Amino acid sequence: MKIHEYQAKELLKKFNVPVPEGAVADTNREARQVAEELPAGPFVVKAQIHAGGRGKGGGIKTAATPDEVERLADQILGMTLVTHQTGPEGQVVNQVLVEQAQEIERELYLGIVPDRSLGRPVIMMSAAGGMEIEEVAARTPELIIKEAINPITGCMGYQARNLAFGIGLDPKLLRPAVSFIENLYRMFIALDCSLAEINPLVVTKDGKMLALDAKLNFDDNAMFRHHDLAALEDPAEMDPLEFEARKHHLNYIRLSGNVGAMVNGAGLAMATMDLIKAAGAEPANFLDVGGGASAEMVTNGFRIILGDPNVKGVLINIFGGILRCDVLASGVVEAVKTVQVKVPIIVRLEGTNVEQGREILQTSGLKFTVAADMQDAAKKVAVLVG
Amino acid sequence: MSVLVNNDTRVVVQGVTGKEGSFHALACAQYGTKVVAGVTPGKGGQQVEAIPVFNTVAQAVKDTGANTSLIFVPPAFAADAILEAAAAGVKVAVCITEGIPTLDMIKVMAVLKDSDCRLIGPNCPGIISPGQAKVGIMPGHIHKPGSMGLVSRSGTLTYEAVHQMSLLGIGQSTCVGIGGDPIIGTNFIDMLQLFQADPQTEGIVLIGEIGGAAEEEAAAFISRHVSKPVVGFIAGQTAPPGKRMGHAGAIISGGSGKASDKIAALTQAGVTMTTIGELGQTVKRVMGSRT
């Protein structure tokens, strides 16, 4: 789960990670008010969308006075911001963060992620702040200092010092740097983060260390113990169909093609998308209805897939293992009747009781195209939508 | 032979009185697996059909000689269940549970490092050595005893591959689903090592997917240490970056974890890459051409 920068900064404050003074605003008036309540200008007005690259897209501006803050907020609020991460359709800006501008001496990078190979959280720090860490890793990997943390001890002082000295930080800044790193790690663990990234972490001219920007992602699997965090999610940032699918416990991701796909199992769903593409068509979605796809799941799956007007045909690919094909076929027939599906449906069933399953489909009075195997199914659906 | 589970496997099912736990405990027993015990705290003394239920894994191990655990405990309690199995002396713990928090698994792995318990999963279908033992949720009847070892990050995709192979008369020594989560107990390299050393296994099928670098690490290992033929498949060539494709671990992030990189690395290591539609035929061709 992703949250906005202003929400991340409010959480950082709670964990004593220093951030610039400021607050979020929904209107230009509110933006002005925030600026007026800050000690002094200049100010920064920052569009609050989840995607990165906001500055280049015109979503971050500096202002000298509260008047200018109001004017800039008016421009930014409601704009559709297009960045390299939003896709060409962009993202509408509904809120701005107004902060005190900083006089910057140095820009650093600090990030924490779970490392899959090591099976541990890794803290990364770099003197090359303000750039995307992937770019730094590709071009100048020697600039990134890493420390893998033992989850039983947590981040030890020497590890924070290794990072700070490793990037050549002024020894005078050692204390604030160590506490910055340790506090960020404490938050990473306490909130079940899957990413905590401060980029840039700035050293100001007056010698303070501040999180100028902040990106926090949370582990979806841990949301059951963070109900307060779940409330921070912004539905405006999600695809409406993906949002709807999640309510029904369906794994759905919208893509740009026209062949809807309903599959049981995530791996098989990905493999089915790949086959559709190889057959010359484009998948409209990823949808995993789960290992034990019930009639209800299938019905909801149809509703979601057909909620995308681009869909010209649906490919159902089910490997019935524990789930029997006859049960599934009855579910599909029921669902097609309930949802009133008007596009062609290609069904590929395999596994337990497959013969009975195919018969239920063929004698249902509904128009199904039954495919022999995955390859055949993808070819047939490509022809039907082509 | 075979790896991880065989005729000597004695299974304790954790979460045996739950809906899924009881269903699959009985399905495993029906396949011929020695399911000797179940555990649900507070329900010790009950029975699930012929399977005796214990309060603790330690008691189950002591009374029944269970050496393998199959875990169906809900995500919030799964880390505890895995460590309970390890502490009780179980040698192989198979965790089916999907949705365990990553930081819980990080702690589990830090403890298991100093234990001789091997964890398979979580978020996996389990292990089957056809004709000997099934410790998982896969449909047993699609498998066929034979000489191909299979290792995969996915569930139904594995069934698809097995089904194609069995229809062509190609049997399997052991099939292992290592799980779709970012932090898992046993990785491709561990399995490649076991299959390479297993005399029954003559060839290996490796099924990967987008996310992480486990396939690239496997490729490096294969070129140095695996002499048996390997057939590979990677799911997710059409997956968009930044989106989690069902499995918690299936995500392309920051330009890494792409299918194309994994396919290139495995091809470079001498693995015969195939498509899912042709997997069975490819295995047949590769294994048939051996002298």
Chai-1 contact restraints between the chains, C-beta under 6 A:
chainA,res_idxA,chainB,res_idxB,connection_type,confidence,min_distance_angstrom,max_distance_angstrom,comment,restraint_id
A,P114,B,T102,contact,1.0,0.0,6.0,A-B,restraint_1
A,R116,B,P182,contact,1.0,0.0,6.0,A-B,restraint_2
A,R116,B,G212,contact,1.0,0.0,6.0,A-B,restraint_3
A,G119,B,M109,contact,1.0,0.0,6.0,A-B,restraint_4
A,G119,B,I183,contact,1.0,0.0,6.0,A-B,restraint_5
A,E134,B,G254,contact,1.0,0.0,6.0,A-B,restraint_6
A,E134,B,G255,contact,1.0,0.0,6.0,A-B,restraint_7
A,P151,B,I106,contact,1.0,0.0,6.0,A-B,restraint_8
A,P151,B,K107,contact,1.0,0.0,6.0,A-B,restraint_9
A,P151,B,A110,contact,1.0,0.0,6.0,A-B,restraint_10
A,I152,B,A110,contact,1.0,0.0,6.0,A-B,restraint_11
A,D192,B,P101,contact,1.0,0.0,6.0,A-B,restraint_12
A,D192,B,L103,contact,1.0,0.0,6.0,A-B,restraint_13
A,D219,B,P101,contact,1.0,0.0,6.0,A-B,restraint_14
A,D219,B,T102,contact,1.0,0.0,6.0,A-B,restraint_15
A,N221,B,G99,contact,1.0,0.0,6.0,A-B,restraint_16
A,N221,B,P101,contact,1.0,0.0,6.0,A-B,restraint_17
A,A222,B,P101,contact,1.0,0.0,6.0,A-B,restraint_18
A,N251,B,G246,contact,1.0,0.0,6.0,A-B,restraint_19
A,I253,B,K243,contact,1.0,0.0,6.0,A-B,restraint_20
A,N264,B,T156,contact,1.0,0.0,6.0,A-B,restraint_21
A,G265,B,G155,contact,1.0,0.0,6.0,A-B,restraint_22
A,G265,B,T156,contact,1.0,0.0,6.0,A-B,restraint_23
A,A266,B,M245,contact,1.0,0.0,6.0,A-B,restraint_24
A,A266,B,G246,contact,1.0,0.0,6.0,A-B,restraint_25
A,A266,B,H247,contact,1.0,0.0,6.0,A-B,restraint_26
A,G267,B,S154,contact,1.0,0.0,6.0,A-B,restraint_27
A,G267,B,L157,contact,1.0,0.0,6.0,A-B,restraint_28
A,G267,B,E209,contact,1.0,0.0,6.0,A-B,restraint_29
A,G267,B,A235,contact,1.0,0.0,6.0,A-B,restraint_30
A,L268,B,T156,contact,1.0,0.0,6.0,A-B,restraint_31
A,L268,B,L157,contact,1.0,0.0,6.0,A-B,restraint_32
A,M270,B,A235,contact,1.0,0.0,6.0,A-B,restraint_33
A,M270,B,G236,contact,1.0,0.0,6.0,A-B,restraint_34
A,M270,B,A239,contact,1.0,0.0,6.0,A-B,restraint_35
A,M270,B,M245,contact,1.0,0.0,6.0,A-B,restraint_36
A,A271,B,L157,contact,1.0,0.0,6.0,A-B,restraint_37
A,A271,B,A235,contact,1.0,0.0,6.0,A-B,restraint_38
A,A271,B,I276,contact,1.0,0.0,6.0,A-B,restraint_39
A,M273,B,T238,contact,1.0,0.0,6.0,A-B,restraint_40
A,D274,B,Q237,contact,1.0,0.0,6.0,A-B,restraint_41
A,D274,B,T238,contact,1.0,0.0,6.0,A-B,restraint_42
A,K277,B,T238,contact,1.0,0.0,6.0,A-B,restraint_43
A,P283,B,T238,contact,1.0,0.0,6.0,A-B,restraint_44
A,F286,B,M245,contact,1.0,0.0,6.0,A-B,restraint_45
A,D288,B,G246,contact,1.0,0.0,6.0,A-B,restraint_46
A,F319,B,T156,contact,1.0,0.0,6.0,A-B,restraint_47
A,F319,B,Y159,contact,1.0,0.0,6.0,A-B,restraint_48
A,F319,B,E160,contact,1.0,0.0,6.0,A-B,restraint_49
A,G321,B,P139,contact,1.0,0.0,6.0,A-B,restraint_50
A,G321,B,Y159,contact,1.0,0.0,6.0,A-B,restraint_51
A,M374,B,G277,contact,1.0,0.0,6.0,A-B,restraint_52
A,Q375,B,G277,contact,1.0,0.0,6.0,A-B,restraint_53
